């Protein structure tokens, strides 16, 4: 019988000794800082430098890290302390994580508990405990098809903006499943290298639609809603046009009530749906009358929220950020940070393609887990379940999540 931590260490060791060739060293490796979590995520090593990919692989075989990172930044001296590294530039990095996307599935598989009084609940943790008003929680998050699909949709929106609005080429954009609950988007382009945090924040503000105002895009003027079906592909105005068409096509009275639209406005939209859509498609302006300027503004703001890309703003603006190394295992899941193409993202299945362990079974005692999928099979839910025979990848996933009490090799 193994402790879960010993089981995880053995599997990570086996993988890196067998498949360390899958590790993707970043470009200009000698100018990057590397960081690693070792000893089951308890010790952080930073300020490491490697001259070659083989040097990096040798370190992996010696240290067997639970998590591996490299800097988005390029430095003159990566091994020095932060103030003495000599920052040269940085790649443009985006992190899209299901943690930043409100999905209904969170109430099914995520759990939080107040660190002070123990009061617990499901879904996203509140800002303050409703019982004792403390603000520190133990949070247990899982991933499922729904939250991973939501992260993929945000990735599509981001890539669309990067290509159409900012002019980046497909060849400059790399997409990766993070190994956990989302995706990373990397851009290596000499023009973005010198951008400081302020400029990167402006890019972030644009993609998340921060401070969006319809007046700046000439969407509402006087008594007219100016949405033109021929307004092109790039920019926020065509996105608002597309989003408004989607809203008008599907809008129900319940949707209107949720957006706090007036009853008359909701009735007008539902009863005149075809006319409104025809006017947009035929490039005619829509009269405010019937819906009202306040209601149209509510609709446009909601559409802007939907059309925006939900990214972790801190990751992109941090010009010294460490980002997970492609081809390495994620210490919280045992899955790989795995590359996808832009064209292949629609059919990309991270719970299959990012699985590193394809052979063997083990018996585990499981504390608890919701239903989850690894590969082509689903498992669980489990609650105080003993002697459950699982494929190695599924057992490793649970062990990394802290959901396993004991591991018994299948002999």
N, C-alpha and C positions, 0 to 999 in steps of 0.2 A: 504494500500500500504506500502511495506517495502523497506528500502534501501537495496541494494545488500549485504552490509556488515552485516546487521541485519539478513537477510535471511540465509547467510552462517553460522553465529554464532548459529542460531536456529537449523539448520540441524546438525551441528557438535555436539551440546549439546544433541540433540535427539539420535544421533547415539551412543555416548559414554555412555549415561544413559541406552540405550537399549542393546548395544553389546560390552561393555568394556571387556567382557570375551574373545573376539577375539584377544585382545592385546597379543603379544608374548614377554614375558620378556626374556632378554638375559640370558645365563648361567652366573654363578658367579655374579648375579645382584648386590650384595653388594660391588663389586670391580669396578663397572662402574660409570662413570660420565654421567649424563643426562642433556639435554638441551631442552628448549621448546620455541617456538614462541607463544605469546598470543596476545590478543586484535587485531585480524585481521592482524597478522604478523608484528606488529609495535614494540613489546617489546620482547627482547631475555632474557630468564632466563637460566643461566648455573650453573655448579658446584653443581647440585642436586645429592643426593644419596638416594637410597631406599634399605631397607633390604629384602623386600619380594615383590612378584608379587602383592599381595593385597594392599600393600602400594602404589605401582605404580598406580594401578587402582583407588585408592582413590584420588590420586592427579589429575588424568584425570577428574574425576567427579567434582572436585572442581574448577580446572583451565580452563578446556575445551580448550586445546591448539589447535592452527591451524596447528602446525607441531611439531613432537616429535622426538628427537634424543637420541642416546646413544653412548658412546665411544667404539671404537674398542679396546681401551686400557684397561688394568687392572691396578688399582692403590691401593696403601696402604691406601690413604686418598682421595677419589674422590671429597670431598667437598672443599678441599684446593685450593688455587690459583695454576696456572700451575706449577710454579717452586717448589712447595712444596707437590705435590700430591704423589710422590714416585712411579714412573713408574715401573711396574713389567713385562709387556709384552703386546702384542696386537695380535688380530686376523688379518688374511690376507684378505683384502677387495678389491674388484674390482668394479668399477662403469662404466657401458657401457651406454652411452647416445647418442641419435640421434643428439645432438648438435655437437658431434665430428665426425659425419659421413656425408659426402657430398652426399646428395640425391637430385634428380631432384624435388621431391615434395616440397622442401623448397621454391622454386620460386613460388609455387602456394599458400602456406598458411602462410609463414613467411614474416613479414614486419619490416623494420628498418627506422628510421628517425634521422637525425643529430640533436643533442641537441642544436647546435649553430645556424644553418641557416634554419633548418626545411626540407632540401632536403631529400626525401624519396625514398626507393626502395624496391624490393622484394628479398627474398633469404637471404643468409648469408651477414651480414654487412661487408663493406670494412674496411681495416685498417685505412684509412683516408677518410673523406668526399671529393668526387670529386669536390665539389663546393668551400668549405671554408677551406679544409685540416684539420679540427678539427677531433679528434679521439674518441669522446664520442657520443654514440647513444642510443636512446630508441629502444628496440628490442621487438617485439611481435612474439612469437613462438607458433605453434600449433602442434598437433600430428595427424597422419593419419595412415592408414593401411601400407603404404609404409615405412615410417620412423620407425614405430614400428617393422616391419618385418626385416628391416636392422639391428636394434639393436639386434634382436633375433639371426640373423645369426652371428653377432660378438660374442654373448654369446656362441653359439655352438662352435665356433673356440677356444674361450678361455678355455672352459671346456675340449675340446679335448686335448689341450696342458697341462692343469693342471693334467689330468689323465695319459696321455701317456708319457709326457716328464718329469713331476715332480713327478709322482708316487702317487698323492693323490687318495684316494678311494672315491667312490660315497657317502658313508656315511659321509664323512668329508666336502662335498661341499653342500652348501645350495644356492638355486636360488630364487630370488625375483623380481617380477615386481616392479619398484621403486614407482609407483603411478603417474608417469608423462611420460617421453619419453624414458625410458630405463629399464635396469636390474641391480641388485646388485648381486654379487657373494661373499658369505662369506665362509671362511675356518677357522674352529676352530681346531687347531692341536697344541699340546704342542711343537712340533719341530719348528713351525713358530713363536711362541710367543716371543722369545728373539731376533728375527731378527731386526736389526736396519734399518734406512732409506736407507743407502747405499746398503745393500744387497737387500732390497725390490725394489730399483731402478734397480738393475741388473735383477730381475725377470721381472719387467715391460719392460725393454729394450728388453728382450728376446721375450716376447709375442707380442710386437709391431714391432719387427724386426729392431730395431734401430741399425744402423751401420752394417747391414747385408752385408757380402762380400762373393761372390761365391767361392773365393779362399780358404777361411777358411773351407769350407765344401767340398772341392775337387769336385766342380761342373764343372769348366772349367780348363783343363790342356792341355797346348800346343795347338794342333789343334783338340782337342776332347772336346765335351760336354758330361760329364759323368753323365747321368741320368739313373739309373737302376731300372727297375720295381720291383725288389725284394729287395729293400733297407730297408724294414721294415715299421713300422708305426710311431715310435717315432723320433723326431728331425726335423730339418729344411730341410734336404736333401730329405726325402720322401715327405714332403709338397711341395717342389719345383718341384719334379717329378710329383706329382698329379696335381699341378697347371699348369705346362707346358703342360701336356696331355690335360687338359681342354682348355688351350689357343689354342693349335694346332688343337684341334677338332673343335673349333668354329671360329677360326680366319678368318677375312675377310680382304680385301685390305684396307678398311676404318680403321680397327683396327690397321693395320700396319702403316698407315699414321699418325694416332693419336699418336702412340708411336715413331714417327719420325724414323722409319726403312727405309732403302734404298729401292728403287723400286725393284731392283733385288732380295733383300732378301725377300720382301713381295711376289713376284711372285714365288720364290723358295718354300716358305712355303705353299702357296695355291696349287701349282701344284704338290708338293711332300708330301702332307699331310699324305697319307696312309703309305708311306715308313718311314717317320719320326716317326709316331706313332708305327708302327710295330717294329722298331728298339728299342724303349724304352720298349715296352711290352716284347720283346724277349731278353732283357738285353744286347743289343748291343749298344756300344757307338755311338753317333752321330758325324759325321765329321763337323767341323766348316765351311768347304768350302761350298759355296752356300748361306750361310746366313752371315757369317763373325762374328768374335769374338766380335766386338763392338755391333752389332745388337743382338747377343745372350745375351750379358750382359744387354742390355736394356730390353730384354724380361724377363730375370731372375729377374731383379730389380722390374719390374712391377708385376711379379708373386709373389714375396716376399711381396710386398705391399698388394696385394689381400689376400694372405694367413695369414697375420698378424691379430691380434685381436686389434680393436680400443678401448682402455680403457682410462679413465681419469687418467693420470699418477700421478697427485697430490694426488688423493684419496688413492692410494695404498702405496705411499711412506711416507705419513703422519702417524706417529705412535701414534698421539693423535687425530685422526680424529673422528668427530661425524658423525654417519650414521643414516639414518631414521629408526625409530622403526617399525618392522614388525607388521602388523595389525592396524597401525595408518593411519589416513586420510592425504592426501597430500593437503596442503593449496592452491596450484595453480590449482588443478583439482577436488578435492572432491573424488578422487579415493583412493583405499587402496594400501598400500605396501603389496603385496600379494605373498605368496609362491607358487612355482611350483616345480615339481620334474624334474630331468634330463631326465628321460624317457618320461615324459609328456610334455616337453617344446615344442616339434614340433607342438602339437595341442592346446597348451595353448593360450587362447584368452583373453588378459588383459582387453580389452574394454567390456568384458562381466563378467569375473570372478572376477575382482577387483571392481565391482560396489557395493556400500554399500547401496544404496537406491533403493528399488524395487517397492515402492507404491506411489501413489499420483501424481497429476498434478498441475502445477502452470502456471499462465499467466505472461509473461515477456516482457518488452520493451528492444529490443536488439540493441546495438550500431552497431556492425558488427561482423561477424564471417565467416570463410570458412565452407564448408561442413564438418561435423564431425559425428562420430558414437559413440553412447553409448548403450550398450546392443546389441540387434539385429536390431536396427533401426538407420537410418541415418537422419540427420537434416541439414537444411540450403542449400546453404549459405544464410546469412542474412545481411541486410544493412539498418539501421534506420527502423527496423521492430517493429511494436507495437502490443501488445495484442496477442503474440504468445503463444499458449498453448503447454507446454512441460511436459514430465515426470520430476519428482523432480530431478532425477540424471542428466538429460541433462541440466536443468535450473541451477542446482548447479555448474555443470562444467563451464558453461558460466559465472556465477557470480564470481567464483574463478578466471577465466581468465580476469576479469575486463571488460567483454563485455556486461554487463547488466546495464541498466539505472534505471529500477524499477522492483519490483516483486509484483505481485498481486495474493494473494492466490485464488485458484479456489473454490468458495463457491456455 
